[in-house]
Amino acid sequence: MAYAALRYVPLFPPSEGDRKGAAERQARRTRILCEAYELDNLVEFPEALARMEVETVAQLSRQSAAGDSDFQGYWAAGQAVSFYSGLFGWLSEMRSSLEAALES
């Protein structure tokens, strides 16, 4: 569900505008998604989302280290660092909105 929320809510940083409003909208849509799939223990969802993204970065790093040229290019161009630092920053910024939406 963490992957579905990330990709389909989506939980990416807003390009511009009202960041607090964007965080609240994304949090509300995440709650709707989780309720639709009848997930239990929604309070743990933000942590599961963070763990999933940490593992994604680790997997990208492993693929690059193993010689996968696509992943090596992604790292070498700085795309991975740029994308994931922005994503982690946004998830951290919106975490309180997400927690509030999932607790109610």
Biopython code that builds the backbone (N, CA, C, O; Angstrom):
import numpy as np
from Bio.PDB.StructureBuilder import StructureBuilder

atoms = [
    (1, "MET", "N", (0.816, -1.184, 0.000)),
    (1, "MET", "CA", (0.000, 0.000, 0.000)),
    (1, "MET", "C", (0.866, 1.255, 0.000)),
    (1, "MET", "O", (0.468, 2.286, -0.544)),
    (2, "ALA", "N", (2.038, 1.172, 0.604)),
    (2, "ALA", "CA", (2.925, 2.336, 0.626)),
    (2, "ALA", "C", (3.304, 2.729, -0.804)),
    (2, "ALA", "O", (3.318, 3.911, -1.147)),
    (3, "TYR", "N", (3.610, 1.728, -1.632)),
    (3, "TYR", "CA", (3.964, 2.019, -3.024)),
    (3, "TYR", "C", (2.766, 2.609, -3.760)),
    (3, "TYR", "O", (2.910, 3.576, -4.507)),
    (4, "ALA", "N", (1.603, 2.039, -3.554)),
    (4, "ALA", "CA", (0.395, 2.561, -4.209)),
    (4, "ALA", "C", (0.149, 4.007, -3.803)),
    (4, "ALA", "O", (-0.168, 4.844, -4.648)),
    (5, "ALA", "N", (0.291, 4.301, -2.525)),
    (5, "ALA", "CA", (0.088, 5.676, -2.056)),
    (5, "ALA", "C", (1.117, 6.608, -2.686)),
    (5, "ALA", "O", (0.768, 7.688, -3.163)),
    (6, "LEU", "N", (2.369, 6.200, -2.689)),
    (6, "LEU", "CA", (3.412, 7.049, -3.246)),
    (6, "LEU", "C", (3.114, 7.385, -4.705)),
    (6, "LEU", "O", (3.206, 8.542, -5.115)),
    (7, "ARG", "N", (2.764, 6.388, -5.467)),
    (7, "ARG", "CA", (2.592, 6.575, -6.911)),
    (7, "ARG", "C", (1.222, 7.117, -7.309)),
    (7, "ARG", "O", (1.119, 7.887, -8.264)),
    (8, "TYR", "N", (0.173, 6.727, -6.591)),
    (8, "TYR", "CA", (-1.169, 7.037, -7.075)),
    (8, "TYR", "C", (-1.903, 8.110, -6.286)),
    (8, "TYR", "O", (-2.915, 8.626, -6.760)),
    (9, "VAL", "N", (-1.417, 8.465, -5.079)),
    (9, "VAL", "CA", (-2.077, 9.569, -4.370)),
    (9, "VAL", "C", (-1.830, 10.869, -5.134)),
    (9, "VAL", "O", (-2.781, 11.645, -5.235)),
    (10, "PRO", "N", (-0.713, 11.174, -5.657)),
    (10, "PRO", "CA", (0.650, 10.739, -5.360)),
    (10, "PRO", "C", (1.229, 11.542, -4.200)),
    (10, "PRO", "O", (0.718, 12.600, -3.835)),
    (11, "LEU", "N", (2.300, 11.013, -3.637)),
    (11, "LEU", "CA", (2.934, 11.650, -2.478)),
    (11, "LEU", "C", (4.242, 12.347, -2.839)),
    (11, "LEU", "O", (5.161, 12.409, -2.022)),
    (12, "PHE", "N", (4.326, 12.861, -4.037)),
    (12, "PHE", "CA", (5.522, 13.581, -4.455)),
    (12, "PHE", "C", (5.426, 15.048, -4.042)),
    (12, "PHE", "O", (4.328, 15.566, -3.837)),
    (13, "PRO", "N", (6.568, 15.715, -3.919)),
    (13, "PRO", "CA", (6.551, 17.124, -3.526)),
    (13, "PRO", "C", (5.795, 17.964, -4.555)),
    (13, "PRO", "O", (5.883, 17.710, -5.756)),
    (14, "PRO", "N", (5.057, 18.960, -4.084)),
    (14, "PRO", "CA", (4.372, 19.846, -5.031)),
    (14, "PRO", "C", (5.409, 20.703, -5.764)),
    (14, "PRO", "O", (6.444, 21.061, -5.202)),
    (15, "SER", "N", (5.120, 21.018, -7.003)),
    (15, "SER", "CA", (6.074, 21.808, -7.781)),
    (15, "SER", "C", (6.100, 23.260, -7.317)),
    (15, "SER", "O", (7.139, 23.918, -7.378)),
    (16, "GLU", "N", (4.980, 23.747, -6.865)),
    (16, "GLU", "CA", (4.914, 25.125, -6.371)),
    (16, "GLU", "C", (3.602, 25.306, -5.621)),
    (16, "GLU", "O", (2.785, 24.388, -5.547)),
    (17, "GLY", "N", (3.410, 26.475, -5.077)),
    (17, "GLY", "CA", (2.138, 26.784, -4.434)),
    (17, "GLY", "C", (2.108, 26.486, -2.946)),
    (17, "GLY", "O", (3.135, 26.484, -2.267)),
    (18, "ASP", "N", (0.923, 26.238, -2.469)),
    (18, "ASP", "CA", (0.640, 26.059, -1.045)),
    (18, "ASP", "C", (1.070, 24.680, -0.576)),
    (18, "ASP", "O", (0.347, 23.702, -0.766)),
    (19, "ARG", "N", (2.239, 24.598, 0.033)),
    (19, "ARG", "CA", (2.763, 23.306, 0.473)),
    (19, "ARG", "C", (1.916, 22.699, 1.587)),
    (19, "ARG", "O", (1.682, 21.490, 1.596)),
    (20, "LYS", "N", (1.454, 23.526, 2.530)),
    (20, "LYS", "CA", (0.621, 22.997, 3.615)),
    (20, "LYS", "C", (-0.678, 22.439, 3.043)),
    (20, "LYS", "O", (-1.114, 21.358, 3.440)),
    (21, "GLY", "N", (-1.291, 23.153, 2.128)),
    (21, "GLY", "CA", (-2.509, 22.665, 1.488)),
    (21, "GLY", "C", (-2.264, 21.380, 0.709)),
    (21, "GLY", "O", (-3.084, 20.462, 0.733)),
    (22, "ALA", "N", (-1.131, 21.323, 0.020)),
    (22, "ALA", "CA", (-0.775, 20.107, -0.729)),
    (22, "ALA", "C", (-0.595, 18.936, 0.217)),
    (22, "ALA", "O", (-1.058, 17.832, -0.066)),
    (23, "ALA", "N", (0.077, 19.167, 1.342)),
    (23, "ALA", "CA", (0.286, 18.105, 2.331)),
    (23, "ALA", "C", (-1.046, 17.602, 2.866)),
    (23, "ALA", "O", (-1.242, 16.394, 3.000)),
    (24, "GLU", "N", (-1.944, 18.497, 3.167)),
    (24, "GLU", "CA", (-3.254, 18.099, 3.692)),
    (24, "GLU", "C", (-4.067, 17.336, 2.653)),
    (24, "GLU", "O", (-4.739, 16.362, 2.993)),
    (25, "ARG", "N", (-4.018, 17.764, 1.388)),
    (25, "ARG", "CA", (-4.742, 17.041, 0.323)),
    (25, "ARG", "C", (-4.170, 15.641, 0.128)),
    (25, "ARG", "O", (-4.914, 14.669, -0.003)),
    (26, "GLN", "N", (-2.844, 15.548, 0.109)),
    (26, "GLN", "CA", (-2.220, 14.238, -0.063)),
    (26, "GLN", "C", (-2.519, 13.331, 1.127)),
    (26, "GLN", "O", (-2.759, 12.136, 0.955)),
    (27, "ALA", "N", (-2.505, 13.889, 2.316)),
    (27, "ALA", "CA", (-2.805, 13.099, 3.512)),
    (27, "ALA", "C", (-4.239, 12.586, 3.471)),
    (27, "ALA", "O", (-4.498, 11.429, 3.800)),
    (28, "ARG", "N", (-5.157, 13.436, 3.072)),
    (28, "ARG", "CA", (-6.567, 13.033, 2.984)),
    (28, "ARG", "C", (-6.760, 11.926, 1.946)),
    (28, "ARG", "O", (-7.489, 10.965, 2.190)),
    (29, "ARG", "N", (-6.110, 12.061, 0.796)),
    (29, "ARG", "CA", (-6.222, 11.019, -0.235)),
    (29, "ARG", "C", (-5.577, 9.709, 0.226)),
    (29, "ARG", "O", (-6.058, 8.627, -0.113)),
    (30, "THR", "N", (-4.493, 9.804, 0.993)),
    (30, "THR", "CA", (-3.853, 8.599, 1.534)),
    (30, "THR", "C", (-4.817, 7.879, 2.468)),
    (30, "THR", "O", (-4.937, 6.655, 2.419)),
    (31, "ARG", "N", (-5.499, 8.633, 3.313)),
    (31, "ARG", "CA", (-6.481, 8.020, 4.227)),
    (31, "ARG", "C", (-7.575, 7.308, 3.432)),
    (31, "ARG", "O", (-7.945, 6.181, 3.759)),
    (32, "ILE", "N", (-8.085, 7.952, 2.407)),
    (32, "ILE", "CA", (-9.135, 7.346, 1.580)),
    (32, "ILE", "C", (-8.630, 6.045, 0.963)),
    (32, "ILE", "O", (-9.344, 5.042, 0.969)),
    (33, "LEU", "N", (-7.416, 6.049, 0.435)),
    (33, "LEU", "CA", (-6.835, 4.843, -0.157)),
    (33, "LEU", "C", (-6.714, 3.733, 0.878)),
    (33, "LEU", "O", (-7.097, 2.592, 0.616)),
    (34, "CYS", "N", (-6.186, 4.061, 2.048)),
    (34, "CYS", "CA", (-6.005, 3.053, 3.093)),
    (34, "CYS", "C", (-7.338, 2.497, 3.581)),
    (34, "CYS", "O", (-7.465, 1.296, 3.821)),
    (35, "GLU", "N", (-8.322, 3.366, 3.724)),
    (35, "GLU", "CA", (-9.649, 2.899, 4.154)),
    (35, "GLU", "C", (-10.294, 2.024, 3.090)),
    (35, "GLU", "O", (-10.954, 1.036, 3.411)),
    (36, "ALA", "N", (-10.106, 2.383, 1.830)),
    (36, "ALA", "CA", (-10.696, 1.588, 0.742)),
    (36, "ALA", "C", (-10.169, 0.154, 0.755)),
    (36, "ALA", "O", (-10.881, -0.781, 0.390)),
    (37, "TYR", "N", (-8.929, -0.008, 1.174)),
    (37, "TYR", "CA", (-8.339, -1.341, 1.250)),
    (37, "TYR", "C", (-8.396, -1.929, 2.649)),
    (37, "TYR", "O", (-7.775, -2.954, 2.930)),
    (38, "GLU", "N", (-9.148, -1.272, 3.523)),
    (38, "GLU", "CA", (-9.406, -1.744, 4.881)),
    (38, "GLU", "C", (-8.125, -2.093, 5.634)),
    (38, "GLU", "O", (-8.032, -3.131, 6.288)),
    (39, "LEU", "N", (-7.138, -1.199, 5.526)),
    (39, "LEU", "CA", (-5.895, -1.416, 6.263)),
    (39, "LEU", "C", (-6.114, -1.183, 7.744)),
    (39, "LEU", "O", (-6.807, -0.250, 8.149)),
    (40, "ASP", "N", (-5.520, -2.034, 8.533)),
    (40, "ASP", "CA", (-5.531, -1.862, 9.981)),
    (40, "ASP", "C", (-4.304, -1.062, 10.383)),
    (40, "ASP", "O", (-3.329, -0.977, 9.636)),
    (41, "ASN", "N", (-4.361, -0.485, 11.556)),
    (41, "ASN", "CA", (-3.216, 0.187, 12.160)),
    (41, "ASN", "C", (-2.621, 1.259, 11.251)),
    (41, "ASN", "O", (-1.435, 1.219, 10.925)),
    (42, "LEU", "N", (-3.440, 2.202, 10.852)),
    (42, "LEU", "CA", (-3.005, 3.277, 9.965)),
    (42, "LEU", "C", (-1.924, 4.154, 10.584)),
    (42, "LEU", "O", (-1.180, 4.821, 9.865)),
    (43, "VAL", "N", (-1.833, 4.159, 11.906)),
    (43, "VAL", "CA", (-0.836, 4.988, 12.592)),
    (43, "VAL", "C", (0.580, 4.584, 12.163)),
    (43, "VAL", "O", (1.483, 5.421, 12.162)),
    (44, "GLU", "N", (0.781, 3.339, 11.807)),
    (44, "GLU", "CA", (2.107, 2.861, 11.410)),
    (44, "GLU", "C", (2.428, 3.121, 9.938)),
    (44, "GLU", "O", (3.554, 2.888, 9.500)),
    (45, "PHE", "N", (1.460, 3.595, 9.185)),
    (45, "PHE", "CA", (1.645, 3.761, 7.741)),
    (45, "PHE", "C", (2.781, 4.732, 7.383)),
    (45, "PHE", "O", (3.575, 4.403, 6.501)),
    (46, "PRO", "N", (2.902, 5.911, 8.019)),
    (46, "PRO", "CA", (4.002, 6.807, 7.645)),
    (46, "PRO", "C", (5.380, 6.165, 7.800)),
    (46, "PRO", "O", (6.270, 6.393, 6.981)),
    (47, "GLU", "N", (5.552, 5.371, 8.841)),
    (47, "GLU", "CA", (6.833, 4.703, 9.034)),
    (47, "GLU", "C", (7.059, 3.632, 7.967)),
    (47, "GLU", "O", (8.179, 3.467, 7.485)),
    (48, "ALA", "N", (6.015, 2.913, 7.600)),
    (48, "ALA", "CA", (6.134, 1.905, 6.542)),
    (48, "ALA", "C", (6.503, 2.565, 5.213)),
    (48, "ALA", "O", (7.298, 2.025, 4.444)),
    (49, "LEU", "N", (5.935, 3.703, 4.958)),
    (49, "LEU", "CA", (6.241, 4.454, 3.746)),
    (49, "LEU", "C", (7.713, 4.868, 3.732)),
    (49, "LEU", "O", (8.391, 4.717, 2.715)),
    (50, "ALA", "N", (8.199, 5.377, 4.832)),
    (50, "ALA", "CA", (9.605, 5.786, 4.921)),
    (50, "ALA", "C", (10.539, 4.588, 4.749)),
    (50, "ALA", "O", (11.539, 4.676, 4.036)),
    (51, "ARG", "N", (10.215, 3.469, 5.400)),
    (51, "ARG", "CA", (11.055, 2.263, 5.265)),
    (51, "ARG", "C", (11.088, 1.783, 3.819)),
    (51, "ARG", "O", (12.139, 1.372, 3.327)),
    (52, "MET", "N", (9.950, 1.832, 3.137)),
    (52, "MET", "CA", (9.895, 1.398, 1.747)),
    (52, "MET", "C", (10.819, 2.250, 0.883)),
    (52, "MET", "O", (11.532, 1.722, 0.030)),
    (53, "GLU", "N", (10.810, 3.547, 1.097)),
    (53, "GLU", "CA", (11.648, 4.425, 0.283)),
    (53, "GLU", "C", (13.127, 4.253, 0.602)),
    (53, "GLU", "O", (13.957, 4.330, -0.304)),
    (54, "VAL", "N", (13.475, 4.026, 1.847)),
    (54, "VAL", "CA", (14.872, 3.748, 2.204)),
    (54, "VAL", "C", (15.324, 2.473, 1.497)),
    (54, "VAL", "O", (16.429, 2.421, 0.958)),
    (55, "GLU", "N", (14.478, 1.448, 1.497)),
    (55, "GLU", "CA", (14.827, 0.197, 0.817)),
    (55, "GLU", "C", (14.934, 0.403, -0.699)),
    (55, "GLU", "O", (15.773, -0.221, -1.348)),
    (56, "THR", "N", (14.108, 1.256, -1.255)),
    (56, "THR", "CA", (14.191, 1.550, -2.692)),
    (56, "THR", "C", (15.543, 2.159, -3.041)),
    (56, "THR", "O", (16.172, 1.761, -4.021)),
    (57, "VAL", "N", (15.985, 3.116, -2.248)),
    (57, "VAL", "CA", (17.292, 3.742, -2.486)),
    (57, "VAL", "C", (18.406, 2.706, -2.335)),
    (57, "VAL", "O", (19.351, 2.697, -3.124)),
    (58, "ALA", "N", (18.305, 1.846, -1.342)),
    (58, "ALA", "CA", (19.314, 0.801, -1.150)),
    (58, "ALA", "C", (19.349, -0.142, -2.347)),
    (58, "ALA", "O", (20.423, -0.550, -2.788)),
    (59, "GLN", "N", (18.182, -0.486, -2.870)),
    (59, "GLN", "CA", (18.116, -1.369, -4.040)),
    (59, "GLN", "C", (18.742, -0.695, -5.260)),
    (59, "GLN", "O", (19.481, -1.333, -6.010)),
    (60, "LEU", "N", (18.454, 0.575, -5.461)),
    (60, "LEU", "CA", (19.073, 1.302, -6.575)),
    (60, "LEU", "C", (20.593, 1.294, -6.450)),
    (60, "LEU", "O", (21.305, 1.107, -7.437)),
    (61, "SER", "N", (21.079, 1.498, -5.240)),
    (61, "SER", "CA", (22.517, 1.494, -4.992)),
    (61, "SER", "C", (23.117, 0.119, -5.272)),
    (61, "SER", "O", (24.180, 0.013, -5.884)),
    (62, "ARG", "N", (22.438, -0.922, -4.826)),
    (62, "ARG", "CA", (22.936, -2.290, -5.069)),
    (62, "ARG", "C", (22.980, -2.594, -6.565)),
    (62, "ARG", "O", (23.944, -3.186, -7.051)),
    (63, "GLN", "N", (21.947, -2.193, -7.288)),
    (63, "GLN", "CA", (21.902, -2.439, -8.738)),
    (63, "GLN", "C", (23.051, -1.703, -9.438)),
    (63, "GLN", "O", (23.691, -2.241, -10.341)),
    (64, "SER", "N", (23.295, -0.477, -9.006)),
    (64, "SER", "CA", (24.390, 0.300, -9.581)),
    (64, "SER", "C", (25.727, -0.363, -9.291)),
    (64, "SER", "O", (26.560, -0.512, -10.185)),
    (65, "ALA", "N", (25.930, -0.761, -8.039)),
    (65, "ALA", "CA", (27.183, -1.409, -7.641)),
    (65, "ALA", "C", (27.396, -2.735, -8.367)),
    (65, "ALA", "O", (28.531, -3.153, -8.595)),
    (66, "ALA", "N", (26.287, -3.395, -8.727)),
    (66, "ALA", "CA", (26.384, -4.678, -9.423)),
    (66, "ALA", "C", (26.693, -4.505, -10.911)),
    (66, "ALA", "O", (26.857, -5.486, -11.636)),
    (67, "GLY", "N", (26.771, -3.251, -11.359)),
    (67, "GLY", "CA", (27.158, -3.013, -12.745)),
    (67, "GLY", "C", (26.024, -2.717, -13.703)),
    (67, "GLY", "O", (26.257, -2.622, -14.908)),
    (68, "ASP", "N", (24.815, -2.569, -13.216)),
    (68, "ASP", "CA", (23.686, -2.253, -14.093)),
    (68, "ASP", "C", (23.871, -0.838, -14.632)),
    (68, "ASP", "O", (23.835, 0.130, -13.873)),
    (69, "SER", "N", (24.067, -0.722, -15.927)),
    (69, "SER", "CA", (24.403, 0.581, -16.515)),
    (69, "SER", "C", (23.275, 1.595, -16.377)),
    (69, "SER", "O", (23.543, 2.789, -16.240)),
    (70, "ASP", "N", (22.021, 1.152, -16.411)),
    (70, "ASP", "CA", (20.911, 2.091, -16.226)),
    (70, "ASP", "C", (20.966, 2.724, -14.845)),
    (70, "ASP", "O", (20.807, 3.936, -14.703)),
    (71, "PHE", "N", (21.189, 1.907, -13.838)),
    (71, "PHE", "CA", (21.259, 2.419, -12.476)),
    (71, "PHE", "C", (22.524, 3.240, -12.252)),
    (71, "PHE", "O", (22.497, 4.237, -11.530)),
    (72, "GLN", "N", (23.630, 2.829, -12.865)),
    (72, "GLN", "CA", (24.864, 3.603, -12.740)),
    (72, "GLN", "C", (24.685, 4.994, -13.332)),
    (72, "GLN", "O", (25.156, 5.981, -12.765)),
    (73, "GLY", "N", (24.015, 5.071, -14.452)),
    (73, "GLY", "CA", (23.755, 6.370, -15.078)),
    (73, "GLY", "C", (22.880, 7.247, -14.210)),
    (73, "GLY", "O", (23.103, 8.453, -14.101)),
    (74, "TYR", "N", (21.889, 6.640, -13.598)),
    (74, "TYR", "CA", (20.975, 7.363, -12.708)),
    (74, "TYR", "C", (21.734, 7.979, -11.537)),
    (74, "TYR", "O", (21.473, 9.117, -11.149)),
    (75, "TRP", "N", (22.682, 7.215, -10.974)),
    (75, "TRP", "CA", (23.499, 7.730, -9.872)),
    (75, "TRP", "C", (24.495, 8.762, -10.369)),
    (75, "TRP", "O", (24.643, 9.826, -9.768)),
    (76, "ALA", "N", (25.182, 8.452, -11.468)),
    (76, "ALA", "CA", (26.237, 9.334, -11.965)),
    (76, "ALA", "C", (25.696, 10.709, -12.350)),
    (76, "ALA", "O", (26.373, 11.717, -12.148)),
    (77, "ALA", "N", (24.507, 10.759, -12.892)),
    (77, "ALA", "CA", (23.920, 12.038, -13.319)),
    (77, "ALA", "C", (23.382, 12.848, -12.139)),
    (77, "ALA", "O", (22.962, 13.994, -12.304)),
    (78, "GLY", "N", (23.397, 12.251, -10.961)),
    (78, "GLY", "CA", (22.885, 12.950, -9.783)),
    (78, "GLY", "C", (21.373, 12.914, -9.666)),
    (78, "GLY", "O", (20.802, 13.541, -8.775)),
    (79, "GLN", "N", (20.723, 12.186, -10.557)),
    (79, "GLN", "CA", (19.261, 12.121, -10.536)),
    (79, "GLN", "C", (18.738, 11.443, -9.281)),
    (79, "GLN", "O", (17.752, 11.898, -8.701)),
    (80, "ALA", "N", (19.376, 10.373, -8.856)),
    (80, "ALA", "CA", (18.900, 9.643, -7.678)),
    (80, "ALA", "C", (18.983, 10.517, -6.437)),
    (80, "ALA", "O", (18.029, 10.597, -5.663)),
    (81, "VAL", "N", (20.105, 11.162, -6.250)),
    (81, "VAL", "CA", (20.282, 12.005, -5.067)),
    (81, "VAL", "C", (19.281, 13.155, -5.088)),
    (81, "VAL", "O", (18.651, 13.451, -4.073)),
    (82, "SER", "N", (19.136, 13.791, -6.223)),
    (82, "SER", "CA", (18.208, 14.915, -6.337)),
    (82, "SER", "C", (16.768, 14.485, -6.078)),
    (82, "SER", "O", (16.063, 15.113, -5.288)),
    (83, "PHE", "N", (16.338, 13.429, -6.734)),
    (83, "PHE", "CA", (14.955, 12.974, -6.593)),
    (83, "PHE", "C", (14.667, 12.525, -5.164)),
    (83, "PHE", "O", (13.694, 12.970, -4.555)),
    (84, "TYR", "N", (15.509, 11.647, -4.629)),
    (84, "TYR", "CA", (15.221, 11.088, -3.308)),
    (84, "TYR", "C", (15.434, 12.080, -2.177)),
    (84, "TYR", "O", (14.746, 11.993, -1.160)),
    (85, "SER", "N", (16.359, 13.016, -2.314)),
    (85, "SER", "CA", (16.480, 14.029, -1.264)),
    (85, "SER", "C", (15.234, 14.907, -1.244)),
    (85, "SER", "O", (14.758, 15.279, -0.171)),
    (86, "GLY", "N", (14.701, 15.243, -2.418)),
    (86, "GLY", "CA", (13.454, 16.004, -2.475)),
    (86, "GLY", "C", (12.283, 15.223, -1.921)),
    (86, "GLY", "O", (11.456, 15.767, -1.190)),
    (87, "LEU", "N", (12.209, 13.943, -2.269)),
    (87, "LEU", "CA", (11.113, 13.107, -1.788)),
    (87, "LEU", "C", (11.178, 12.924, -0.276)),
    (87, "LEU", "O", (10.164, 13.074, 0.407)),
    (88, "PHE", "N", (12.353, 12.602, 0.255)),
    (88, "PHE", "CA", (12.477, 12.420, 1.706)),
    (88, "PHE", "C", (12.185, 13.720, 2.449)),
    (88, "PHE", "O", (11.559, 13.709, 3.509)),
    (89, "GLY", "N", (12.636, 14.827, 1.893)),
    (89, "GLY", "CA", (12.339, 16.115, 2.512)),
    (89, "GLY", "C", (10.845, 16.384, 2.558)),
    (89, "GLY", "O", (10.321, 16.843, 3.573)),
    (90, "TRP", "N", (10.157, 16.095, 1.452)),
    (90, "TRP", "CA", (8.713, 16.311, 1.394)),
    (90, "TRP", "C", (7.972, 15.375, 2.351)),
    (90, "TRP", "O", (7.077, 15.812, 3.074)),
    (91, "LEU", "N", (8.336, 14.109, 2.360)),
    (91, "LEU", "CA", (7.668, 13.167, 3.264)),
    (91, "LEU", "C", (7.866, 13.578, 4.718)),
    (91, "LEU", "O", (6.964, 13.420, 5.540)),
    (92, "SER", "N", (9.038, 14.101, 5.033)),
    (92, "SER", "CA", (9.282, 14.592, 6.384)),
    (92, "SER", "C", (8.424, 15.828, 6.673)),
    (92, "SER", "O", (7.835, 15.948, 7.747)),
    (93, "GLU", "N", (8.363, 16.725, 5.719)),
    (93, "GLU", "CA", (7.580, 17.956, 5.882)),
    (93, "GLU", "C", (6.090, 17.666, 6.045)),
    (93, "GLU", "O", (5.408, 18.328, 6.826)),
    (94, "MET", "N", (5.599, 16.696, 5.321)),
    (94, "MET", "CA", (4.158, 16.429, 5.360)),
    (94, "MET", "C", (3.757, 15.369, 6.389)),
    (94, "MET", "O", (2.574, 15.058, 6.528)),
    (95, "ARG", "N", (4.715, 14.825, 7.093)),
    (95, "ARG", "CA", (4.432, 13.715, 8.004)),
    (95, "ARG", "C", (3.368, 14.068, 9.051)),
    (95, "ARG", "O", (2.498, 13.242, 9.331)),
    (96, "SER", "N", (3.413, 15.252, 9.628)),
    (96, "SER", "CA", (2.425, 15.603, 10.652)),
    (96, "SER", "C", (1.020, 15.650, 10.059)),
    (96, "SER", "O", (0.063, 15.245, 10.718)),
    (97, "SER", "N", (0.881, 16.135, 8.831)),
    (97, "SER", "CA", (-0.435, 16.136, 8.165)),
    (97, "SER", "C", (-0.889, 14.707, 7.898)),
    (97, "SER", "O", (-2.063, 14.379, 8.076)),
    (98, "LEU", "N", (0.029, 13.869, 7.475)),
    (98, "LEU", "CA", (-0.295, 12.474, 7.201)),
    (98, "LEU", "C", (-0.696, 11.747, 8.477)),
    (98, "LEU", "O", (-1.681, 11.008, 8.492)),
    (99, "GLU", "N", (0.062, 11.954, 9.540)),
    (99, "GLU", "CA", (-0.270, 11.310, 10.819)),
    (99, "GLU", "C", (-1.638, 11.774, 11.323)),
    (99, "GLU", "O", (-2.428, 10.960, 11.802)),
    (100, "ALA", "N", (-1.919, 13.059, 11.221)),
    (100, "ALA", "CA", (-3.209, 13.589, 11.679)),
    (100, "ALA", "C", (-4.366, 12.988, 10.882)),
    (100, "ALA", "O", (-5.398, 12.636, 11.453)),
    (101, "ALA", "N", (-4.198, 12.872, 9.581)),
    (101, "ALA", "CA", (-5.249, 12.313, 8.736)),
    (101, "ALA", "C", (-5.485, 10.833, 9.037)),
    (101, "ALA", "O", (-6.621, 10.361, 8.995)),
    (102, "LEU", "N", (-4.424, 10.113, 9.336)),
    (102, "LEU", "CA", (-4.547, 8.678, 9.577)),
    (102, "LEU", "C", (-5.001, 8.347, 10.994)),
    (102, "LEU", "O", (-5.475, 7.238, 11.245)),
    (103, "GLU", "N", (-4.866, 9.281, 11.913)),
    (103, "GLU", "CA", (-5.301, 9.044, 13.286)),
    (103, "GLU", "C", (-6.795, 9.264, 13.479)),
    (103, "GLU", "O", (-7.408, 8.658, 14.357)),
    (104, "SER", "N", (-7.379, 10.132, 12.657)),
    (104, "SER", "CA", (-8.796, 10.470, 12.886)),
    (104, "SER", "C", (-9.746, 9.407, 12.399)),
    (104, "SER", "O", (-10.960, 9.559, 12.527)),
]
sb = StructureBuilder()
sb.init_structure("model")
sb.init_model(0)
sb.init_chain("A")
sb.init_seg("    ")
for serial, (resi, resn, name, xyz) in enumerate(atoms, 1):
    if name == "N":
        sb.init_residue(resn, " ", resi, " ")
    sb.init_atom(name, np.array(xyz, "f"), 0.0, 1.0, " ", f" {name:<3s}", serial, name[0])
structure = sb.get_structure()
